[in-house]
Amino acid sequence: MMTMSGMYEVLSSWYPTYLQSARAASADLSSRLASLVLGAGAFGTFFGGWLTDWLVQRTGSRRWGRTAQAVAGAVFAAIGILASIRTDSTVAASAFVALAAFGVQLQLPSWWAAATQVSGRHLGALFGLMNMIGGVGRILSQVFVGSFADWRKSLGYSGRAQWDPALYAYVAVALLGAALWSLIDPTKTVESQHEEPAGLDGLSV
């Protein structure tokens, strides 16, 4: 969750600055393209809520009905960011970043569905932990992007050469998120992981 929250923080807060500083977009164009990115993210959340329930019903598997969606969303995010770096068109790059935002937010409903499924009576504690971890990711992401851009500027780089290398880190972040989500099994609850084995007399030991 930290990885994806950090990525979305960049897309939602730094992207207008990136468009103007790295791609020389006007303030008006950058606001429109940033709105496209945020709109794609909003749609991803809405669509993801329907999709995670449909996948569970369709596959009959709560294991992959939840996690497959999160893995796919992270892969979309990685592809979108990477493709945006490789294109010179500002509009096309923003369309790819919108795909990345869609992928990040597509995961969100499956995160919370999986958390609800595994937490049992510890639902509040797990939700609080996830929000805290997400907040840490957002803070670190803000610090990283600003510091990295300043560092590249101090080396004499400007425009896309100053900003684009930082985006490769988020391609790696998205792929790491996909790998980690593929390991999660939401059918195993917190209680089942902490059940005490019974002794020979049938009592817990």
TAURWO-V643420 format. One record per helix or strand. SS is the DSSP state (@ for helix, = for strand). FROM is the first residue (numbers start at 1). TO is the last residue. Records with the same first field share a line. If there is no record, write none. Layout:
SS = FROM-TO, FROM-TO
This chain:
@ = 2-22, 27-59, 62-86, 90-106, 108-154, 160-181, 190-193
= = 198-198, 204-204
